[in-house]
């Protein structure tokens, strides 16, 4: 299987994301990392944690598959594969940009919040928000099997769970209130941004709008 096969764009993008997480894990574990360097775009100021790998697998990968189907449908009128791939990976990168914008907005609202994990949280939320626009058509459900019981979760229920947990964390004072509120805002802002882009793609699904990209 080719790493950059045009028929395997979701897995290729997912592999690149995991490689970036692994690179940062190794760098932070064994080296002194200078974040503000020529390679700062690939280096996180905070090392990835287990939840980054879990969220990337269960939140980002389904989004990558849905985005592939949406773009393939929009470009179904004789567009070459190179153009489709370029637009696909540009959209994937745009979601990380959304995460960064959400982090900046939260930092503007909460001045003493400096966690760089916010950009990643915002990206995960945006990926889930995007899935909400297509989950009825795609029927993309995450299934956990615990104690012989199948537990089904779609994007909207996962986002609702994170929101409820954030609210209870704030009300219960389970950890620093500023961080809890900031994380809650990241999930809300990211989800809204991802849902909005998904809505735009839904309204222009297969129309001439796609030909401009």
C-alpha positions in Angstrom: 0.0 0.0 0.0 1.4 3.4 -1.0 1.8 5.9 1.8 0.4 8.7 -0.4 -2.1 6.7 -2.4 -4.8 9.0 -3.8 -7.3 6.3 -2.8 -6.0 6.4 0.8 -6.1 10.0 1.7 -7.8 9.7 5.1 -5.3 7.1 6.4 -2.4 9.1 4.9 -3.5 12.2 6.8 -4.1 10.2 10.0 -0.6 8.6 9.7 1.0 12.1 9.3 -0.9 13.3 12.5 0.3 10.3 14.5 3.8 10.7 13.3 3.8 14.3 14.4 2.5 13.3 17.8 5.2 10.6 18.1 7.9 13.1 17.0 6.8 15.4 19.8 6.6 12.7 22.3 10.2 11.6 21.6 11.5 15.2 21.4 10.0 16.1 24.8 11.1 12.8 26.4 14.8 12.9 25.4 15.7 16.4 24.2 15.5 20.0 25.3 13.0 21.4 22.9 13.3 24.9 21.5 9.7 25.7 20.5 10.5 28.9 18.7 12.7 27.5 16.0 12.6 26.9 12.2 10.6 23.8 12.9 8.2 25.3 15.4 5.2 24.4 13.2 5.8 20.8 14.0 6.8 21.2 17.7 4.4 21.5 20.5 5.4 23.5 23.6 3.6 20.8 25.7 4.2 17.1 25.0 1.4 15.0 23.7 -0.4 12.8 26.3 -2.4 9.6 26.0 -5.7 11.5 25.3 -4.1 13.0 22.1 -3.6 9.6 20.6 -7.1 8.5 21.7 -8.8 11.6 20.4 -6.9 11.4 17.1 -8.0 7.8 16.6 -11.7 8.1 17.6 -12.4 11.8 16.8 -10.1 12.8 14.0 -10.0 9.7 11.9 -13.8 9.4 11.4 -13.7 13.1 10.4 -10.9 12.4 7.9 -13.0 9.7 6.3 -16.1 11.9 6.0 -14.2 14.8 4.6 -12.8 12.5 1.9 -16.3 11.5 0.9 -17.5 15.1 0.8 -14.6 16.3 -1.3 -14.7 13.3 -3.6 -18.4 14.0 -4.2 -17.8 17.7 -4.8 -15.0 17.0 -7.2 -16.8 14.2 -9.1 -16.8 16.2 -12.4 -13.5 15.2 -14.0 -11.1 17.0 -11.7 -7.6 15.4 -11.5 -6.5 13.6 -8.4 -3.7 16.0 -7.6 -6.2 18.9 -7.3 -8.5 16.8 -5.1 -5.6 15.8 -2.8 -4.4 19.3 -2.5 -7.8 20.6 -1.5 -8.3 17.6 0.9 -5.0 18.2 2.8 -5.6 21.9 2.8 -8.9 21.3 4.6 -7.3 19.0 7.1 -4.6 21.7 7.9 -7.4 24.3 8.1 -9.0 22.4 11.0 -5.7 22.7 13.0 -5.8 26.4 12.2 -9.3 26.5 13.6 -8.0 24.9 16.8 -5.3 27.6 17.0 -7.9 30.4 16.5 -10.1 28.9 19.2 -7.1 28.8 21.6 -6.4 32.5 20.9 -10.0 33.4 21.5 -10.1 31.6 24.8 -6.8 33.3 25.8 -8.4 36.6 25.0 -11.3 35.8 27.2 -9.2 34.2 30.0 -6.0 36.2 30.2 -4.1 33.9 32.5 -4.7 30.7 30.4 -1.5 29.7 28.6 -2.0 26.0 27.8 -0.8 25.1 24.3 -3.0 22.0 24.4 -5.9 24.3 23.7 -5.1 24.2 19.9 -5.3 20.5 19.9 -8.5 20.4 21.9 -10.1 23.0 19.6 -9.1 20.8 16.6 -10.7 17.7 18.1 -13.9 19.7 18.8 -14.0 21.1 15.3 -13.6 17.6 13.9 -16.6 16.4 15.9 -18.6 19.4 15.0 -18.0 18.7 11.3 -19.1 15.2 11.7 -22.4 16.4 13.2 -23.4 17.8 9.8 -23.1 14.4 8.1 -23.6 11.8 10.9 -27.1 10.9 9.7 -26.0 10.2 6.2 -22.7 8.6 7.1 -24.0 6.8 10.2 -20.5 7.1 11.7 -20.8 5.8 15.3 -18.1 4.9 17.7 -18.9 1.6 19.5 -17.3 0.7 22.8 -17.8 -2.8 24.1 -17.7 -2.9 27.9 -18.8 -5.9 30.1 -20.6 -7.5 27.1 -22.6 -4.3 26.5 -22.3 -2.3 23.3 -22.2 1.5 24.0 -22.8 3.6 20.9 -21.7 7.2 20.6 -22.0 9.6 17.7 -20.3 13.0 17.4 -23.1 15.0 19.0 -23.3 12.7 22.0 -19.5 12.9 22.5 -19.6 16.7 22.3 -22.5 16.8 24.8 -20.5 14.5 27.1 -17.5 16.8 27.1 -19.7 19.8 27.7 -21.5 18.2 30.6 -18.2 17.1 32.1 -16.8 20.6 31.7 -19.9 22.1 33.5 -19.7 19.7 36.4 -16.0 20.3 36.7 -16.6 24.0 37.0 -19.5 23.6 39.4 -17.9 20.9 41.5 -14.5 22.6 41.6 -12.8 19.4 40.6 -9.8 21.3 39.4 -8.8 24.9 38.7 -11.9 26.8 37.7 -10.1 28.9 35.0 -8.7 25.9 33.2 -12.1 24.1 33.4 -13.9 27.1 32.0 -11.2 27.6 29.3 -11.5 23.9 28.2 -15.2 24.2 28.1 -15.0 27.2 25.8 -12.5 25.4 23.5 -15.0 22.5 23.0 -17.8 24.9 22.4 -15.9 27.2 20.0 -14.3 24.4 18.1 -17.6 22.4 17.7 -19.4 25.5 16.4 -16.7 26.3 13.9 -16.5 22.7 12.6 -20.3 22.5 12.4 -20.5 25.7 10.5 -18.0 24.5 7.9 -19.8 21.2 7.7 -23.1 23.1 7.1 -21.4 25.1 4.3 -20.2 21.9 2.6 -23.7 20.4 3.0 -25.4 23.3 1.3 -22.9 23.2 -1.6 -22.7 19.4 -1.8 -21.9 18.5 -5.4 -22.6 22.0 -6.8 -20.5 24.4 -8.9 -19.2 26.0 -5.6 -16.6 23.2 -5.4 -15.1 24.1 -8.8 -13.5 27.3 -7.4 -11.1 25.2 -5.2 
